[in-house]
């Protein structure tokens, strides 16, 4: 079962479009939105699990020079009590 997460991304000033174009080429990135506030981009990502998610964020996204900071928010499933 795939793991879905939202990655909040803060970019260097004037680099949001450049980062967006780079992230669009990552197959794990399913959706990107440019947002206002302390973060500039929100990326919806799907991976095979936590290890793959860590690799995408720490080795690929954080390696992009124009990214200052990321916050990873994995989606959790809450089962309703019967």
C-alpha positions as CSV (number, residue, x, y, z in Angstrom):
1,X,0.0,0.0,0.0
2,X,1.5,3.3,-1.0
3,X,2.4,6.0,1.6
4,X,1.1,9.4,0.8
5,X,2.7,12.6,2.3
6,X,2.5,16.3,1.9
7,X,5.8,18.1,1.8
8,X,5.8,21.8,2.7
9,X,8.7,23.5,1.0
10,X,10.4,26.9,1.7
11,X,12.5,28.1,-1.3
12,X,15.1,30.8,-1.7
13,X,13.6,34.2,-2.7
14,X,12.8,34.2,-6.4
15,X,13.4,30.5,-6.9
16,X,9.9,29.0,-6.4
17,X,9.3,28.5,-10.2
18,X,12.6,26.9,-10.7
19,X,12.0,24.5,-7.8
20,X,8.5,23.7,-9.1
21,X,9.9,22.8,-12.5
22,X,12.5,20.5,-10.9
23,X,10.0,18.8,-8.7
24,X,7.6,18.1,-11.6
25,X,10.2,15.7,-13.0
26,X,10.1,13.5,-9.9
27,X,7.8,10.5,-10.5
28,X,6.9,10.4,-6.8
29,X,5.4,13.9,-6.9
30,X,1.7,13.6,-7.8
31,X,0.7,17.2,-7.3
32,X,2.3,20.6,-6.7
33,X,0.7,23.8,-5.5
34,X,2.4,27.2,-5.0
35,X,1.1,28.6,-1.7
36,X,1.5,31.8,0.4
37,X,2.8,31.9,3.9
38,X,5.9,30.6,5.6
39,X,6.1,27.9,2.9
40,X,6.1,28.4,-0.9
41,X,5.2,25.0,-2.3
42,X,3.1,22.1,-1.1
43,X,3.9,18.8,-2.9
44,X,1.8,15.7,-2.7
45,X,4.1,12.7,-2.8
46,X,3.5,8.9,-3.0
47,X,6.1,6.3,-2.2
48,X,6.3,2.6,-1.4
49,X,6.9,3.3,2.3
50,X,8.7,5.4,4.9
51,X,12.2,4.5,3.7
52,X,11.4,5.5,0.2
53,X,9.8,8.7,1.4
54,X,12.9,9.5,3.5
55,X,15.1,9.0,0.4
56,X,12.9,11.3,-1.8
57,X,12.9,14.1,0.8
58,X,16.4,13.9,2.3
59,X,18.5,12.8,-0.7
60,X,16.6,14.3,-3.6
61,X,14.5,17.3,-2.5
62,X,16.9,18.7,0.1
63,X,19.7,18.4,-2.4
64,X,18.1,21.1,-4.5
65,X,20.1,24.2,-3.8
66,X,17.1,26.6,-4.1
67,X,15.2,24.8,-1.2
68,X,15.8,26.3,2.2
69,X,13.6,24.0,4.3
70,X,11.1,21.2,4.1
71,X,8.5,19.8,6.4
72,X,7.2,16.3,5.8
73,X,3.6,15.4,6.8
74,X,2.8,11.7,6.1
75,X,-0.9,11.0,5.8
76,X,-2.3,8.6,8.4
77,X,-5.4,6.4,8.4
78,X,-7.6,6.6,11.4
79,X,-10.0,3.7,11.7
80,X,-13.3,4.5,13.3
81,X,-14.2,2.7,16.5
82,X,-16.9,0.1,16.0
